[in-house]
C-alpha cells in the first residue's frame, strides 16, 4: 500500500493518511463515527494529542465533521449526516 503521506515523519500525517485510506475504502461509512481518540491512541500507539491532530486534519480536508461531546463522523451522502438525527 502506498500513500504519499506515509513517507512523512510526522505521526499525525501518517495516521491521517491511514484514516483517509480507510474512509476511501469504505471501512468508515458516511454518517458513521470514526474510532474515538482513545481507541486510535491504543490501536496505533500514538499520544492522544497526535490522534486528535490527525482527526482535525481530516476535518480541515472536509472528510470528517466533529460533533462536540459525540466525536468525529465521516462526511458523506447518507440520509442522516447528523448523529442525533436517528
Rosetta constraint file for C-alpha pairs under 8 A:
AtomPair CA 2 CA 6 HARMONIC 7.34 0.50
AtomPair CA 3 CA 7 HARMONIC 7.98 0.50
AtomPair CA 3 CA 17 HARMONIC 6.84 0.50
AtomPair CA 4 CA 8 HARMONIC 7.97 0.50
AtomPair CA 5 CA 13 HARMONIC 6.32 0.50
AtomPair CA 5 CA 14 HARMONIC 5.92 0.50
AtomPair CA 5 CA 17 HARMONIC 5.99 0.50
AtomPair CA 6 CA 13 HARMONIC 7.40 0.50
AtomPair CA 6 CA 14 HARMONIC 4.99 0.50
AtomPair CA 6 CA 17 HARMONIC 6.71 0.50
AtomPair CA 7 CA 14 HARMONIC 7.67 0.50
AtomPair CA 8 CA 13 HARMONIC 6.66 0.50
AtomPair CA 8 CA 14 HARMONIC 6.65 0.50
AtomPair CA 9 CA 13 HARMONIC 7.84 0.50
AtomPair CA 9 CA 14 HARMONIC 7.65 0.50
AtomPair CA 10 CA 14 HARMONIC 6.62 0.50
AtomPair CA 11 CA 15 HARMONIC 6.10 0.50
AtomPair CA 11 CA 46 HARMONIC 7.65 0.50
AtomPair CA 11 CA 50 HARMONIC 6.88 0.50
AtomPair CA 12 CA 16 HARMONIC 5.98 0.50
AtomPair CA 12 CA 50 HARMONIC 5.27 0.50
AtomPair CA 12 CA 51 HARMONIC 6.35 0.50
AtomPair CA 12 CA 53 HARMONIC 6.16 0.50
AtomPair CA 12 CA 54 HARMONIC 4.73 0.50
AtomPair CA 13 CA 17 HARMONIC 6.18 0.50
AtomPair CA 13 CA 54 HARMONIC 6.36 0.50
AtomPair CA 14 CA 18 HARMONIC 6.30 0.50
AtomPair CA 15 CA 19 HARMONIC 6.24 0.50
AtomPair CA 15 CA 51 HARMONIC 7.27 0.50
AtomPair CA 15 CA 54 HARMONIC 6.12 0.50
AtomPair CA 16 CA 20 HARMONIC 5.93 0.50
AtomPair CA 16 CA 54 HARMONIC 4.80 0.50
AtomPair CA 16 CA 55 HARMONIC 6.72 0.50
AtomPair CA 16 CA 57 HARMONIC 7.05 0.50
AtomPair CA 16 CA 58 HARMONIC 6.71 0.50
AtomPair CA 17 CA 21 HARMONIC 6.13 0.50
AtomPair CA 18 CA 22 HARMONIC 6.27 0.50
AtomPair CA 19 CA 23 HARMONIC 6.15 0.50
AtomPair CA 20 CA 24 HARMONIC 6.23 0.50
AtomPair CA 20 CA 58 HARMONIC 7.58 0.50
AtomPair CA 20 CA 63 HARMONIC 7.92 0.50
AtomPair CA 21 CA 25 HARMONIC 6.04 0.50
AtomPair CA 22 CA 26 HARMONIC 6.22 0.50
AtomPair CA 22 CA 27 HARMONIC 5.08 0.50
AtomPair CA 22 CA 28 HARMONIC 6.23 0.50
AtomPair CA 23 CA 27 HARMONIC 5.73 0.50
AtomPair CA 23 CA 28 HARMONIC 4.97 0.50
AtomPair CA 23 CA 29 HARMONIC 6.90 0.50
AtomPair CA 23 CA 74 HARMONIC 7.64 0.50
AtomPair CA 28 CA 32 HARMONIC 6.80 0.50
AtomPair CA 28 CA 33 HARMONIC 7.52 0.50
AtomPair CA 28 CA 34 HARMONIC 6.52 0.50
AtomPair CA 28 CA 74 HARMONIC 6.92 0.50
AtomPair CA 29 CA 74 HARMONIC 6.53 0.50
AtomPair CA 29 CA 76 HARMONIC 7.95 0.50
AtomPair CA 30 CA 73 HARMONIC 7.50 0.50
AtomPair CA 30 CA 74 HARMONIC 4.80 0.50
AtomPair CA 30 CA 75 HARMONIC 5.32 0.50
AtomPair CA 30 CA 76 HARMONIC 4.38 0.50
AtomPair CA 30 CA 77 HARMONIC 6.52 0.50
AtomPair CA 30 CA 78 HARMONIC 5.92 0.50
AtomPair CA 30 CA 81 HARMONIC 7.43 0.50
AtomPair CA 31 CA 73 HARMONIC 5.92 0.50
AtomPair CA 31 CA 74 HARMONIC 5.31 0.50
AtomPair CA 31 CA 75 HARMONIC 5.93 0.50
AtomPair CA 31 CA 76 HARMONIC 6.17 0.50
AtomPair CA 31 CA 77 HARMONIC 7.77 0.50
AtomPair CA 31 CA 78 HARMONIC 5.86 0.50
AtomPair CA 31 CA 80 HARMONIC 6.56 0.50
AtomPair CA 31 CA 81 HARMONIC 4.62 0.50
AtomPair CA 31 CA 82 HARMONIC 6.86 0.50
AtomPair CA 31 CA 83 HARMONIC 7.20 0.50
AtomPair CA 32 CA 73 HARMONIC 5.41 0.50
AtomPair CA 32 CA 74 HARMONIC 5.78 0.50
AtomPair CA 32 CA 83 HARMONIC 7.62 0.50
AtomPair CA 33 CA 71 HARMONIC 6.87 0.50
AtomPair CA 33 CA 72 HARMONIC 5.63 0.50
AtomPair CA 33 CA 73 HARMONIC 4.13 0.50
AtomPair CA 33 CA 74 HARMONIC 6.24 0.50
AtomPair CA 34 CA 71 HARMONIC 7.63 0.50
AtomPair CA 34 CA 72 HARMONIC 5.76 0.50
AtomPair CA 34 CA 73 HARMONIC 5.71 0.50
AtomPair CA 34 CA 74 HARMONIC 6.81 0.50
AtomPair CA 35 CA 39 HARMONIC 5.88 0.50
AtomPair CA 35 CA 40 HARMONIC 6.21 0.50
AtomPair CA 36 CA 40 HARMONIC 6.14 0.50
AtomPair CA 36 CA 71 HARMONIC 6.68 0.50
AtomPair CA 36 CA 72 HARMONIC 7.59 0.50
AtomPair CA 37 CA 41 HARMONIC 6.00 0.50
AtomPair CA 37 CA 48 HARMONIC 6.08 0.50
AtomPair CA 37 CA 51 HARMONIC 5.83 0.50
AtomPair CA 37 CA 52 HARMONIC 6.13 0.50
AtomPair CA 38 CA 42 HARMONIC 6.23 0.50
AtomPair CA 38 CA 48 HARMONIC 6.49 0.50
AtomPair CA 39 CA 43 HARMONIC 5.92 0.50
AtomPair CA 40 CA 44 HARMONIC 5.84 0.50
AtomPair CA 40 CA 45 HARMONIC 7.74 0.50
AtomPair CA 40 CA 46 HARMONIC 7.67 0.50
AtomPair CA 40 CA 48 HARMONIC 7.91 0.50
AtomPair CA 40 CA 51 HARMONIC 6.41 0.50
AtomPair CA 41 CA 45 HARMONIC 5.31 0.50
AtomPair CA 41 CA 46 HARMONIC 4.93 0.50
AtomPair CA 41 CA 47 HARMONIC 5.81 0.50
AtomPair CA 41 CA 48 HARMONIC 5.47 0.50
AtomPair CA 41 CA 51 HARMONIC 6.23 0.50
AtomPair CA 42 CA 46 HARMONIC 7.22 0.50
AtomPair CA 46 CA 50 HARMONIC 6.16 0.50
AtomPair CA 46 CA 51 HARMONIC 6.67 0.50
AtomPair CA 47 CA 51 HARMONIC 6.58 0.50
AtomPair CA 48 CA 52 HARMONIC 6.11 0.50
AtomPair CA 49 CA 53 HARMONIC 6.08 0.50
AtomPair CA 50 CA 54 HARMONIC 6.32 0.50
AtomPair CA 51 CA 55 HARMONIC 6.33 0.50
AtomPair CA 52 CA 56 HARMONIC 6.15 0.50
AtomPair CA 53 CA 57 HARMONIC 6.18 0.50
AtomPair CA 54 CA 58 HARMONIC 6.56 0.50
AtomPair CA 55 CA 59 HARMONIC 6.31 0.50
AtomPair CA 55 CA 64 HARMONIC 7.56 0.50
AtomPair CA 55 CA 72 HARMONIC 7.53 0.50
AtomPair CA 56 CA 60 HARMONIC 6.17 0.50
AtomPair CA 57 CA 61 HARMONIC 6.32 0.50
AtomPair CA 58 CA 62 HARMONIC 6.26 0.50
AtomPair CA 58 CA 63 HARMONIC 5.38 0.50
AtomPair CA 58 CA 64 HARMONIC 5.68 0.50
AtomPair CA 59 CA 63 HARMONIC 5.75 0.50
AtomPair CA 59 CA 64 HARMONIC 4.55 0.50
AtomPair CA 59 CA 65 HARMONIC 5.54 0.50
AtomPair CA 59 CA 66 HARMONIC 7.16 0.50
AtomPair CA 60 CA 64 HARMONIC 7.99 0.50
AtomPair CA 62 CA 75 HARMONIC 7.22 0.50
AtomPair CA 63 CA 74 HARMONIC 6.06 0.50
AtomPair CA 63 CA 75 HARMONIC 5.44 0.50
AtomPair CA 64 CA 72 HARMONIC 6.23 0.50
AtomPair CA 64 CA 73 HARMONIC 5.39 0.50
AtomPair CA 64 CA 74 HARMONIC 4.56 0.50
AtomPair CA 64 CA 75 HARMONIC 5.16 0.50
AtomPair CA 65 CA 72 HARMONIC 5.60 0.50
AtomPair CA 65 CA 73 HARMONIC 5.31 0.50
AtomPair CA 65 CA 74 HARMONIC 6.47 0.50
AtomPair CA 65 CA 75 HARMONIC 6.31 0.50
AtomPair CA 66 CA 70 HARMONIC 7.78 0.50
AtomPair CA 66 CA 71 HARMONIC 5.78 0.50
AtomPair CA 66 CA 72 HARMONIC 4.43 0.50
AtomPair CA 66 CA 73 HARMONIC 6.35 0.50
AtomPair CA 67 CA 71 HARMONIC 5.42 0.50
AtomPair CA 67 CA 72 HARMONIC 6.21 0.50
AtomPair CA 67 CA 73 HARMONIC 7.65 0.50
AtomPair CA 70 CA 83 HARMONIC 7.99 0.50
AtomPair CA 73 CA 83 HARMONIC 7.91 0.50
AtomPair CA 75 CA 81 HARMONIC 6.91 0.50
AtomPair CA 76 CA 81 HARMONIC 7.05 0.50
AtomPair CA 77 CA 81 HARMONIC 7.51 0.50
AtomPair CA 80 CA 85 HARMONIC 6.03 0.50
AtomPair CA 80 CA 86 HARMONIC 7.14 0.50
AtomPair CA 81 CA 85 HARMONIC 7.64 0.50
AtomPair CA 82 CA 86 HARMONIC 7.99 0.50
